Amino acid sequence: MTILNSTRDDIPEIFRLYHLATEYQKKTFPDNLWPEFDRELIETEVAENRQFKLMIDGKIACVWAITFNDEIIWPEDDGVSSVYIHRIATNPDFRGNDLVKKIAEWAKEYATSLGKKYVRLDTCGDNTRLINHYQKCGFEFLGLKHLHDSAGLPPHYEDADVCYFEIKLDK
């Protein structure tokens, strides 16, 4: 298992995994589905080294992106103390391998190396199964809040309930 920055050549596979993730959401939690993400967003993340892939046996097993601020979803965000994980999408061939736990461990090391205090993520909807999964991966569930202003966010955040998760890093 290796974690690397995604490259421009990975973009078609990233979109394939997003599509498969949306199909999976339709079966497991149809109340909130990922939209078709903007290619320019992904290209920017790749160019800025904020899009990652977890490789197993030469195949992309999982992808995700990070940001260093998320003030719309996390209003208390100071823009310097956290790494935010977004859009984890797992290749169905690799489900059941605790990949989110591996991402969480990687994120803790990565964030610590940058002097951050938190690793954070969010998800839309009161999805008990996903909440429990993230907790098993080391995230503290901070609660659910209704997001009233989603301007600047992808459409699945519109008028959504958002679950907040955090790992507080040791300093």
LOPAVO-474441 format. One record per atom (N, C-alpha, C): residue in three letters; atom name; x, y, z. Coordinates in steps of 0.02 Angstrom, whole numbers, plus 50000, padded with zeros to 5 digits. Example, Ala and Ser with C-alpha at 12.3 -4.5 7.8 and 13.67 -1.06 7.14 Angstrom:
+------+------+-------+-------+-------+
| type | atom |    xx |    yy |    zz |
+------+------+-------+-------+-------+
|  ala |    N | 50660 | 49716 | 50390 |
|  ala |   CA | 50615 | 49775 | 50390 |
|  ala |    C | 50660 | 49835 | 50390 |
|  ser |    N | 50642 | 49888 | 50354 |
|  ser |   CA | 50684 | 49947 | 50357 |
|  ser |    C | 50645 | 50002 | 50394 |
+------+------+-------+-------+-------+
This chain:
+------+------+-------+-------+-------+
| type | atom |    xx |    yy |    zz |
+------+------+-------+-------+-------+
|  met |    N | 50042 | 49941 | 50000 |
|  met |   CA | 50000 | 50000 | 50000 |
|  met |    C | 50044 | 50062 | 50000 |
|  thr |    N | 50029 | 50108 | 49955 |
|  thr |   CA | 50067 | 50170 | 49948 |
|  thr |    C | 50018 | 50228 | 49939 |
|  ile |    N | 50032 | 50284 | 49972 |
|  ile |   CA | 49993 | 50344 | 49962 |
|  ile |    C | 50035 | 50394 | 49923 |
|  leu |    N | 50007 | 50419 | 49869 |
|  leu |   CA | 50041 | 50465 | 49824 |
|  leu |    C | 49995 | 50522 | 49805 |
|  asn |    N | 50025 | 50576 | 49780 |
|  asn |   CA | 49984 | 50628 | 49750 |
|  asn |    C | 49956 | 50601 | 49684 |
|  ser |    N | 49894 | 50618 | 49671 |
|  ser |   CA | 49864 | 50601 | 49606 |
|  ser |    C | 49896 | 50644 | 49552 |
|  thr |    N | 49895 | 50619 | 49491 |
|  thr |   CA | 49922 | 50655 | 49434 |
|  thr |    C | 49866 | 50670 | 49384 |
|  arg |    N | 49883 | 50710 | 49334 |
|  arg |   CA | 49833 | 50725 | 49282 |
|  arg |    C | 49810 | 50661 | 49247 |
|  asp |    N | 49855 | 50613 | 49241 |
|  asp |   CA | 49837 | 50549 | 49209 |
|  asp |    C | 49786 | 50510 | 49250 |
|  asp |    N | 49780 | 50525 | 49314 |
|  asp |   CA | 49732 | 50491 | 49358 |
|  asp |    C | 49662 | 50519 | 49353 |
|  ile |    N | 49654 | 50577 | 49324 |
|  ile |   CA | 49589 | 50612 | 49325 |
|  ile |    C | 49532 | 50569 | 49297 |
|  pro |    N | 49540 | 50534 | 49242 |
|  pro |   CA | 49484 | 50491 | 49220 |
|  pro |    C | 49465 | 50438 | 49273 |
|  glu |    N | 49514 | 50409 | 49306 |
|  glu |   CA | 49500 | 50359 | 49357 |
|  glu |    C | 49467 | 50392 | 49418 |
|  ile |    N | 49487 | 50452 | 49435 |
|  ile |   CA | 49456 | 50488 | 49491 |
|  ile |    C | 49381 | 50496 | 49476 |
|  phe |    N | 49365 | 50518 | 49416 |
|  phe |   CA | 49295 | 50527 | 49398 |
|  phe |    C | 49257 | 50461 | 49394 |
|  arg |    N | 49291 | 50408 | 49373 |
|  arg |   CA | 49259 | 50342 | 49373 |
|  arg |    C | 49242 | 50322 | 49445 |
|  leu |    N | 49288 | 50333 | 49491 |
|  leu |   CA | 49276 | 50315 | 49561 |
|  leu |    C | 49221 | 50359 | 49591 |
|  tyr |    N | 49219 | 50423 | 49572 |
|  tyr |   CA | 49164 | 50466 | 49596 |
|  tyr |    C | 49097 | 50439 | 49571 |
|  his |    N | 49095 | 50420 | 49508 |
|  his |   CA | 49033 | 50392 | 49479 |
|  his |    C | 49013 | 50329 | 49517 |
|  leu |    N | 49060 | 50285 | 49529 |
|  leu |   CA | 49045 | 50223 | 49565 |
|  leu |    C | 49023 | 50237 | 49637 |
|  ala |    N | 49053 | 50288 | 49667 |
|  ala |   CA | 49033 | 50308 | 49735 |
|  ala |    C | 48961 | 50332 | 49736 |
|  thr |    N | 48943 | 50372 | 49686 |
|  thr |   CA | 48874 | 50396 | 49681 |
|  thr |    C | 48825 | 50338 | 49671 |
|  glu |    N | 48844 | 50290 | 49630 |
|  glu |   CA | 48801 | 50231 | 49620 |
|  glu |    C | 48793 | 50193 | 49686 |
|  tyr |    N | 48846 | 50188 | 49724 |
|  tyr |   CA | 48844 | 50155 | 49789 |
|  tyr |    C | 48799 | 50194 | 49837 |
|  gln |    N | 48804 | 50261 | 49836 |
|  gln |   CA | 48761 | 50303 | 49878 |
|  gln |    C | 48688 | 50292 | 49861 |
|  lys |    N | 48672 | 50283 | 49798 |
|  lys |   CA | 48602 | 50271 | 49778 |
|  lys |    C | 48574 | 50210 | 49813 |
|  lys |    N | 48616 | 50160 | 49825 |
|  lys |   CA | 48593 | 50098 | 49857 |
|  lys |    C | 48594 | 50103 | 49933 |
|  thr |    N | 48642 | 50139 | 49961 |
|  thr |   CA | 48652 | 50138 | 50033 |
|  thr |    C | 48623 | 50198 | 50070 |
|  phe |    N | 48622 | 50257 | 50038 |
|  phe |   CA | 48596 | 50317 | 50070 |
|  phe |    C | 48572 | 50366 | 50015 |
|  pro |    N | 48515 | 50351 | 49984 |
|  pro |   CA | 48493 | 50391 | 49927 |
|  pro |    C | 48468 | 50461 | 49944 |
|  asp |    N | 48465 | 50478 | 50008 |
|  asp |   CA | 48442 | 50544 | 50028 |
|  asp |    C | 48489 | 50600 | 50007 |
|  asn |    N | 48553 | 50583 | 49996 |
|  asn |   CA | 48601 | 50634 | 49979 |
|  asn |    C | 48654 | 50604 | 49933 |
|  leu |    N | 48655 | 50626 | 49870 |
|  leu |   CA | 48700 | 50597 | 49821 |
|  leu |    C | 48750 | 50648 | 49797 |
|  trp |    N | 48810 | 50625 | 49783 |
|  trp |   CA | 48860 | 50669 | 49754 |
|  trp |    C | 48838 | 50693 | 49685 |
|  pro |    N | 48851 | 50756 | 49670 |
|  pro |   CA | 48838 | 50780 | 49602 |
|  pro |    C | 48895 | 50760 | 49556 |
|  glu |    N | 48890 | 50779 | 49493 |
|  glu |   CA | 48946 | 50773 | 49447 |
|  glu |    C | 48994 | 50830 | 49464 |
|  phe |    N | 49053 | 50815 | 49487 |
|  phe |   CA | 49100 | 50867 | 49508 |
|  phe |    C | 49133 | 50899 | 49447 |
|  asp |    N | 49151 | 50962 | 49455 |
|  asp |   CA | 49181 | 51002 | 49402 |
|  asp |    C | 49252 | 50978 | 49389 |
|  arg |    N | 49268 | 50965 | 49327 |
|  arg |   CA | 49335 | 50941 | 49309 |
|  arg |    C | 49388 | 50992 | 49329 |
|  glu |    N | 49373 | 51055 | 49323 |
|  glu |   CA | 49421 | 51107 | 49341 |
|  glu |    C | 49440 | 51103 | 49415 |
|  leu |    N | 49392 | 51087 | 49458 |
|  leu |   CA | 49405 | 51079 | 49529 |
|  leu |    C | 49457 | 51024 | 49540 |
|  ile |    N | 49448 | 50968 | 49508 |
|  ile |   CA | 49494 | 50911 | 49516 |
|  ile |    C | 49562 | 50928 | 49486 |
|  glu |    N | 49563 | 50960 | 49428 |
|  glu |   CA | 49626 | 50980 | 49398 |
|  glu |    C | 49665 | 51027 | 49443 |
|  thr |    N | 49630 | 51073 | 49475 |
|  thr |   CA | 49663 | 51119 | 49522 |
|  thr |    C | 49691 | 51082 | 49581 |
|  glu |    N | 49652 | 51036 | 49609 |
|  glu |   CA | 49676 | 50997 | 49667 |
|  glu |    C | 49738 | 50957 | 49648 |
|  val |    N | 49738 | 50927 | 49589 |
|  val |   CA | 49796 | 50889 | 49566 |
|  val |    C | 49856 | 50936 | 49558 |
|  ala |    N | 49846 | 50992 | 49525 |
|  ala |   CA | 49901 | 51040 | 49513 |
|  ala |    C | 49930 | 51067 | 49579 |
|  glu |    N | 49887 | 51074 | 49630 |
|  glu |   CA | 49909 | 51100 | 49695 |
|  glu |    C | 49930 | 51044 | 49743 |
|  asn |    N | 49935 | 50983 | 49719 |
|  asn |   CA | 49954 | 50925 | 49760 |
|  asn |    C | 49908 | 50916 | 49820 |
|  arg |    N | 49843 | 50925 | 49808 |
|  arg |   CA | 49792 | 50915 | 49861 |
|  arg |    C | 49745 | 50857 | 49845 |
|  gln |    N | 49759 | 50820 | 49793 |
|  gln |   CA | 49719 | 50761 | 49774 |
|  gln |    C | 49766 | 50700 | 49782 |
|  phe |    N | 49742 | 50649 | 49818 |
|  phe |   CA | 49784 | 50592 | 49836 |
|  phe |    C | 49752 | 50527 | 49813 |
|  lys |    N | 49795 | 50476 | 49808 |
|  lys |   CA | 49773 | 50409 | 49791 |
|  lys |    C | 49809 | 50359 | 49836 |
|  leu |    N | 49774 | 50307 | 49853 |
|  leu |   CA | 49802 | 50252 | 49890 |
|  leu |    C | 49808 | 50194 | 49841 |
|  met |    N | 49869 | 50170 | 49831 |
|  met |   CA | 49883 | 50119 | 49782 |
|  met |    C | 49893 | 50051 | 49816 |
|  ile |    N | 49862 | 50000 | 49787 |
|  ile |   CA | 49873 | 49931 | 49809 |
|  ile |    C | 49885 | 49889 | 49747 |
|  asp |    N | 49941 | 49855 | 49746 |
|  asp |   CA | 49959 | 49811 | 49689 |
|  asp |    C | 49953 | 49847 | 49622 |
|  gly |    N | 49977 | 49910 | 49620 |
|  gly |   CA | 49978 | 49948 | 49558 |
|  gly |    C | 49911 | 49976 | 49536 |
|  lys |    N | 49859 | 49968 | 49578 |
|  lys |   CA | 49793 | 49994 | 49561 |
|  lys |    C | 49773 | 50049 | 49610 |
|  ile |    N | 49733 | 50097 | 49586 |
|  ile |   CA | 49706 | 50149 | 49630 |
|  ile |    C | 49649 | 50118 | 49670 |
|  ala |    N | 49660 | 50112 | 49735 |
|  ala |   CA | 49611 | 50082 | 49780 |
|  ala |    C | 49563 | 50134 | 49808 |
|  cys |    N | 49587 | 50196 | 49812 |
|  cys |   CA | 49547 | 50248 | 49844 |
|  cys |    C | 49576 | 50316 | 49825 |
|  val |    N | 49534 | 50366 | 49822 |
|  val |   CA | 49556 | 50435 | 49810 |
|  val |    C | 49522 | 50481 | 49860 |
|  trp |    N | 49553 | 50538 | 49872 |
|  trp |   CA | 49523 | 50590 | 49913 |
|  trp |    C | 49561 | 50656 | 49900 |
|  ala |    N | 49531 | 50709 | 49923 |
|  ala |   CA | 49562 | 50775 | 49916 |
|  ala |    C | 49567 | 50806 | 49985 |
|  ile |    N | 49610 | 50856 | 49991 |
|  ile |   CA | 49615 | 50893 | 50054 |
|  ile |    C | 49612 | 50968 | 50039 |
|  thr |    N | 49592 | 51005 | 50090 |
|  thr |   CA | 49597 | 51078 | 50090 |
|  thr |    C | 49625 | 51098 | 50157 |
|  phe |    N | 49645 | 51161 | 50162 |
|  phe |   CA | 49671 | 51187 | 50224 |
|  phe |    C | 49625 | 51238 | 50256 |
|  asn |    N | 49569 | 51251 | 50223 |
|  asn |   CA | 49516 | 51292 | 50253 |
|  asn |    C | 49449 | 51269 | 50226 |
|  asp |    N | 49399 | 51281 | 50265 |
|  asp |   CA | 49331 | 51259 | 50247 |
|  asp |    C | 49281 | 51301 | 50286 |
|  glu |    N | 49287 | 51366 | 50278 |
|  glu |   CA | 49250 | 51413 | 50320 |
|  glu |    C | 49174 | 51412 | 50308 |
|  ile |    N | 49151 | 51388 | 50252 |
|  ile |   CA | 49079 | 51386 | 50241 |
|  ile |    C | 49048 | 51331 | 50284 |
|  ile |    N | 49079 | 51273 | 50285 |
|  ile |   CA | 49053 | 51217 | 50324 |
|  ile |    C | 49076 | 51222 | 50397 |
|  trp |    N | 49136 | 51244 | 50407 |
|  trp |   CA | 49164 | 51251 | 50475 |
|  trp |    C | 49174 | 51326 | 50489 |
|  pro |    N | 49122 | 51361 | 50511 |
|  pro |   CA | 49127 | 51434 | 50519 |
|  pro |    C | 49182 | 51457 | 50567 |
|  glu |    N | 49201 | 51414 | 50614 |
|  glu |   CA | 49254 | 51433 | 50662 |
|  glu |    C | 49324 | 51423 | 50633 |
|  asp |    N | 49328 | 51400 | 50571 |
|  asp |   CA | 49392 | 51385 | 50539 |
|  asp |    C | 49435 | 51448 | 50537 |
|  asp |    N | 49498 | 51440 | 50560 |
|  asp |   CA | 49544 | 51497 | 50558 |
|  asp |    C | 49590 | 51495 | 50497 |
|  gly |    N | 49582 | 51444 | 50455 |
|  gly |   CA | 49621 | 51440 | 50394 |
|  gly |    C | 49692 | 51415 | 50403 |
|  val |    N | 49712 | 51399 | 50465 |
|  val |   CA | 49781 | 51377 | 50476 |
|  val |    C | 49788 | 51315 | 50519 |
|  ser |    N | 49738 | 51295 | 50555 |
|  ser |   CA | 49748 | 51242 | 50605 |
|  ser |    C | 49724 | 51173 | 50585 |
|  ser |    N | 49695 | 51165 | 50525 |
|  ser |   CA | 49665 | 51101 | 50508 |
|  ser |    C | 49681 | 51078 | 50437 |
|  val |    N | 49678 | 51013 | 50429 |
|  val |   CA | 49676 | 50981 | 50363 |
|  val |    C | 49606 | 50952 | 50357 |
|  tyr |    N | 49572 | 50968 | 50302 |
|  tyr |   CA | 49504 | 50943 | 50290 |
|  tyr |    C | 49506 | 50891 | 50234 |
|  ile |    N | 49476 | 50834 | 50247 |
|  ile |   CA | 49473 | 50780 | 50198 |
|  ile |    C | 49406 | 50784 | 50161 |
|  his |    N | 49408 | 50779 | 50096 |
|  his |   CA | 49348 | 50783 | 50055 |
|  his |    C | 49345 | 50726 | 50004 |
|  arg |    N | 49285 | 50705 | 49988 |
|  arg |   CA | 49270 | 50660 | 49932 |
|  arg |    C | 49311 | 50596 | 49932 |
|  ile |    N | 49309 | 50559 | 49986 |
|  ile |   CA | 49340 | 50493 | 49987 |
|  ile |    C | 49299 | 50447 | 49942 |
|  ala |    N | 49331 | 50418 | 49893 |
|  ala |   CA | 49297 | 50372 | 49847 |
|  ala |    C | 49340 | 50309 | 49841 |
|  thr |    N | 49309 | 50253 | 49858 |
|  thr |   CA | 49345 | 50189 | 49859 |
|  thr |    C | 49327 | 50147 | 49798 |
|  asn |    N | 49377 | 50119 | 49768 |
|  asn |   CA | 49368 | 50071 | 49714 |
|  asn |    C | 49330 | 50011 | 49744 |
|  pro |    N | 49273 | 49991 | 49716 |
|  pro |   CA | 49235 | 49935 | 49744 |
|  pro |    C | 49275 | 49871 | 49752 |
|  asp |    N | 49326 | 49861 | 49711 |
|  asp |   CA | 49368 | 49802 | 49717 |
|  asp |    C | 49408 | 49800 | 49783 |
|  phe |    N | 49412 | 49858 | 49817 |
|  phe |   CA | 49452 | 49863 | 49878 |
|  phe |    C | 49411 | 49880 | 49940 |
|  arg |    N | 49345 | 49879 | 49935 |
|  arg |   CA | 49304 | 49892 | 49994 |
|  arg |    C | 49317 | 49838 | 50046 |
|  gly |    N | 49310 | 49857 | 50110 |
|  gly |   CA | 49320 | 49809 | 50164 |
|  gly |    C | 49392 | 49803 | 50186 |
|  asn |    N | 49435 | 49846 | 50163 |
|  asn |   CA | 49506 | 49844 | 50181 |
|  asn |    C | 49527 | 49900 | 50229 |
|  asp |    N | 49478 | 49930 | 50263 |
|  asp |   CA | 49492 | 49984 | 50312 |
|  asp |    C | 49531 | 50042 | 50281 |
|  leu |    N | 49515 | 50060 | 50220 |
|  leu |   CA | 49552 | 50112 | 50186 |
|  leu |    C | 49541 | 50181 | 50218 |
|  val |    N | 49482 | 50194 | 50244 |
|  val |   CA | 49471 | 50259 | 50277 |
|  val |    C | 49514 | 50263 | 50340 |
|  lys |    N | 49522 | 50208 | 50374 |
|  lys |   CA | 49566 | 50207 | 50433 |
|  lys |    C | 49638 | 50222 | 50412 |
|  lys |    N | 49659 | 50195 | 50356 |
|  lys |   CA | 49726 | 50208 | 50330 |
|  lys |    C | 49733 | 50282 | 50310 |
|  ile |    N | 49681 | 50309 | 50280 |
|  ile |   CA | 49682 | 50380 | 50262 |
|  ile |    C | 49686 | 50423 | 50325 |
|  ala |    N | 49649 | 50404 | 50377 |
|  ala |   CA | 49650 | 50442 | 50440 |
|  ala |    C | 49720 | 50441 | 50470 |
|  glu |    N | 49752 | 50383 | 50470 |
|  glu |   CA | 49821 | 50378 | 50497 |
|  glu |    C | 49869 | 50421 | 50456 |
|  trp |    N | 49863 | 50416 | 50390 |
|  trp |   CA | 49905 | 50458 | 50347 |
|  trp |    C | 49892 | 50532 | 50361 |
|  ala |    N | 49828 | 50551 | 50366 |
|  ala |   CA | 49810 | 50621 | 50376 |
|  ala |    C | 49837 | 50648 | 50442 |
|  lys |    N | 49837 | 50607 | 50493 |
|  lys |   CA | 49865 | 50628 | 50558 |
|  lys |    C | 49939 | 50644 | 50551 |
|  glu |    N | 49976 | 50600 | 50518 |
|  glu |   CA | 50047 | 50612 | 50507 |
|  glu |    C | 50059 | 50673 | 50463 |
|  tyr |    N | 50021 | 50678 | 50410 |
|  tyr |   CA | 50028 | 50734 | 50363 |
|  tyr |    C | 50013 | 50800 | 50398 |
|  ala |    N | 49957 | 50803 | 50434 |
|  ala |   CA | 49937 | 50864 | 50468 |
|  ala |    C | 49988 | 50883 | 50522 |
|  thr |    N | 50012 | 50833 | 50559 |
|  thr |   CA | 50061 | 50846 | 50611 |
|  thr |    C | 50125 | 50875 | 50580 |
|  ser |    N | 50146 | 50848 | 50523 |
|  ser |   CA | 50207 | 50873 | 50490 |
|  ser |    C | 50200 | 50946 | 50468 |
|  leu |    N | 50138 | 50968 | 50460 |
|  leu |   CA | 50125 | 51038 | 50440 |
|  leu |    C | 50109 | 51082 | 50500 |
|  gly |    N | 50111 | 51054 | 50561 |
|  gly |   CA | 50097 | 51093 | 50621 |
|  gly |    C | 50023 | 51106 | 50633 |
|  lys |    N | 49980 | 51065 | 50605 |
|  lys |   CA | 49908 | 51073 | 50613 |
|  lys |    C | 49885 | 51043 | 50679 |
|  lys |    N | 49825 | 51064 | 50701 |
|  lys |   CA | 49796 | 51040 | 50764 |
|  lys |    C | 49741 | 50988 | 50753 |
|  tyr |    N | 49711 | 50988 | 50693 |
|  tyr |   CA | 49653 | 50945 | 50681 |
|  tyr |    C | 49654 | 50914 | 50611 |
|  val |    N | 49625 | 50855 | 50607 |
|  val |   CA | 49605 | 50826 | 50543 |
|  val |    C | 49529 | 50825 | 50546 |
|  arg |    N | 49497 | 50854 | 50496 |
|  arg |   CA | 49424 | 50859 | 50497 |
|  arg |    C | 49394 | 50833 | 50432 |
|  leu |    N | 49332 | 50811 | 50438 |
|  leu |   CA | 49293 | 50794 | 50379 |
|  leu |    C | 49219 | 50803 | 50395 |
|  asp |    N | 49180 | 50805 | 50344 |
|  asp |   CA | 49107 | 50811 | 50352 |
|  asp |    C | 49073 | 50767 | 50301 |
|  thr |    N | 49011 | 50753 | 50314 |
|  thr |   CA | 48970 | 50717 | 50266 |
|  thr |    C | 48898 | 50741 | 50272 |
|  cys |    N | 48862 | 50738 | 50219 |
|  cys |   CA | 48792 | 50761 | 50219 |
|  cys |    C | 48745 | 50705 | 50239 |
|  gly |    N | 48694 | 50723 | 50277 |
|  gly |   CA | 48642 | 50676 | 50295 |
|  gly |    C | 48655 | 50640 | 50360 |
|  asp |    N | 48602 | 50619 | 50392 |
|  asp |   CA | 48606 | 50582 | 50455 |
|  asp |    C | 48614 | 50508 | 50439 |
|  asn |    N | 48672 | 50491 | 50413 |
|  asn |   CA | 48687 | 50423 | 50390 |
|  asn |    C | 48722 | 50385 | 50446 |
|  thr |    N | 48683 | 50350 | 50487 |
|  thr |   CA | 48709 | 50316 | 50546 |
|  thr |    C | 48766 | 50268 | 50529 |
|  arg |    N | 48759 | 50233 | 50475 |
|  arg |   CA | 48811 | 50185 | 50455 |
|  arg |    C | 48877 | 50220 | 50442 |
|  leu |    N | 48875 | 50276 | 50406 |
|  leu |   CA | 48936 | 50313 | 50391 |
|  leu |    C | 48964 | 50347 | 50453 |
|  ile |    N | 48920 | 50373 | 50496 |
|  ile |   CA | 48943 | 50403 | 50559 |
|  ile |    C | 48982 | 50351 | 50599 |
|  asn |    N | 48954 | 50292 | 50607 |
|  asn |   CA | 48987 | 50239 | 50645 |
|  asn |    C | 49053 | 50219 | 50612 |
|  his |    N | 49054 | 50216 | 50546 |
|  his |   CA | 49115 | 50198 | 50510 |
|  his |    C | 49171 | 50249 | 50524 |
|  tyr |    N | 49155 | 50313 | 50518 |
|  tyr |   CA | 49207 | 50364 | 50531 |
|  tyr |    C | 49230 | 50362 | 50603 |
|  gln |    N | 49185 | 50349 | 50650 |
|  gln |   CA | 49205 | 50343 | 50720 |
|  gln |    C | 49253 | 50284 | 50729 |
|  lys |    N | 49239 | 50228 | 50698 |
|  lys |   CA | 49284 | 50170 | 50702 |
|  lys |    C | 49352 | 50185 | 50672 |
|  cys |    N | 49355 | 50233 | 50627 |
|  cys |   CA | 49418 | 50252 | 50595 |
|  cys |    C | 49456 | 50305 | 50635 |
|  gly |    N | 49431 | 50323 | 50693 |
|  gly |   CA | 49466 | 50369 | 50737 |
|  gly |    C | 49440 | 50440 | 50741 |
|  phe |    N | 49387 | 50455 | 50704 |
|  phe |   CA | 49359 | 50522 | 50705 |
|  phe |    C | 49308 | 50528 | 50762 |
|  glu |    N | 49309 | 50585 | 50795 |
|  glu |   CA | 49258 | 50601 | 50845 |
|  glu |    C | 49199 | 50632 | 50808 |
|  phe |    N | 49139 | 50608 | 50821 |
|  phe |   CA | 49079 | 50637 | 50791 |
|  phe |    C | 49059 | 50697 | 50833 |
|  leu |    N | 49061 | 50756 | 50803 |
|  leu |   CA | 49046 | 50818 | 50838 |
|  leu |    C | 48973 | 50838 | 50835 |
|  gly |    N | 48934 | 50804 | 50795 |
|  gly |   CA | 48863 | 50819 | 50790 |
|  gly |    C | 48841 | 50836 | 50720 |
|  leu |    N | 48778 | 50850 | 50716 |
|  leu |   CA | 48745 | 50863 | 50652 |
|  leu |    C | 48714 | 50933 | 50656 |
|  lys |    N | 48724 | 50972 | 50604 |
|  lys |   CA | 48695 | 51039 | 50600 |
|  lys |    C | 48666 | 51050 | 50531 |
|  his |    N | 48613 | 51090 | 50528 |
|  his |   CA | 48583 | 51107 | 50464 |
|  his |    C | 48623 | 51164 | 50433 |
|  leu |    N | 48642 | 51155 | 50371 |
|  leu |   CA | 48681 | 51205 | 50335 |
|  leu |    C | 48632 | 51250 | 50297 |
|  his |    N | 48628 | 51313 | 50318 |
|  his |   CA | 48580 | 51359 | 50288 |
|  his |    C | 48608 | 51395 | 50227 |
|  asp |    N | 48673 | 51410 | 50228 |
|  asp |   CA | 48703 | 51446 | 50171 |
|  asp |    C | 48755 | 51401 | 50139 |
|  ser |    N | 48739 | 51375 | 50081 |
|  ser |   CA | 48785 | 51330 | 50046 |
|  ser |    C | 48816 | 51361 | 49984 |
|  ala |    N | 48811 | 51427 | 49978 |
|  ala |   CA | 48840 | 51461 | 49920 |
|  ala |    C | 48914 | 51445 | 49916 |
|  gly |    N | 48936 | 51425 | 49857 |
|  gly |   CA | 49006 | 51408 | 49847 |
|  gly |    C | 49022 | 51335 | 49858 |
|  leu |    N | 48972 | 51296 | 49877 |
|  leu |   CA | 48982 | 51224 | 49888 |
|  leu |    C | 48949 | 51183 | 49833 |
|  pro |    N | 48970 | 51120 | 49825 |
|  pro |   CA | 48935 | 51077 | 49777 |
|  pro |    C | 48861 | 51070 | 49794 |
|  pro |    N | 48819 | 51054 | 49746 |
|  pro |   CA | 48746 | 51053 | 49755 |
|  pro |    C | 48720 | 51007 | 49809 |
|  his |    N | 48756 | 50954 | 49826 |
|  his |   CA | 48730 | 50908 | 49876 |
|  his |    C | 48730 | 50938 | 49946 |
|  tyr |    N | 48761 | 50996 | 49955 |
|  tyr |   CA | 48759 | 51031 | 50019 |
|  tyr |    C | 48699 | 51077 | 50026 |
|  glu |    N | 48663 | 51089 | 49972 |
|  glu |   CA | 48607 | 51135 | 49974 |
|  glu |    C | 48553 | 51111 | 50023 |
|  asp |    N | 48539 | 51153 | 50073 |
|  asp |   CA | 48487 | 51140 | 50123 |
|  asp |    C | 48498 | 51072 | 50157 |
|  ala |    N | 48562 | 51055 | 50168 |
|  ala |   CA | 48579 | 50989 | 50195 |
|  ala |    C | 48593 | 50990 | 50270 |
|  asp |    N | 48583 | 50933 | 50300 |
|  asp |   CA | 48608 | 50920 | 50367 |
|  asp |    C | 48679 | 50894 | 50359 |
|  val |    N | 48725 | 50921 | 50398 |
|  val |   CA | 48796 | 50904 | 50391 |
|  val |    C | 48821 | 50873 | 50456 |
|  cys |    N | 48855 | 50817 | 50450 |
|  cys |   CA | 48888 | 50784 | 50507 |
|  cys |    C | 48960 | 50807 | 50509 |
|  tyr |    N | 48983 | 50825 | 50568 |
|  tyr |   CA | 49051 | 50850 | 50578 |
|  tyr |    C | 49093 | 50799 | 50616 |
|  phe |    N | 49155 | 50789 | 50591 |
|  phe |   CA | 49201 | 50741 | 50621 |
|  phe |    C | 49270 | 50773 | 50629 |
|  glu |    N | 49306 | 50751 | 50681 |
|  glu |   CA | 49371 | 50782 | 50695 |
|  glu |    C | 49416 | 50733 | 50731 |
|  ile |    N | 49480 | 50737 | 50715 |
|  ile |   CA | 49532 | 50705 | 50755 |
|  ile |    C | 49576 | 50761 | 50781 |
|  lys |    N | 49580 | 50766 | 50847 |
|  lys |   CA | 49623 | 50816 | 50879 |
|  lys |    C | 49693 | 50786 | 50883 |
|  leu |    N | 49742 | 50822 | 50859 |
|  leu |   CA | 49810 | 50797 | 50856 |
|  leu |    C | 49848 | 50815 | 50920 |
|  asp |    N | 49890 | 50770 | 50941 |
|  asp |   CA | 49933 | 50784 | 50999 |
|  asp |    C | 49988 | 50831 | 50978 |
|  lys |    N | 50002 | 50877 | 51021 |
|  lys |   CA | 50056 | 50925 | 51006 |
|  lys |    C | 50116 | 50912 | 51050 |
+------+------+-------+-------+-------+
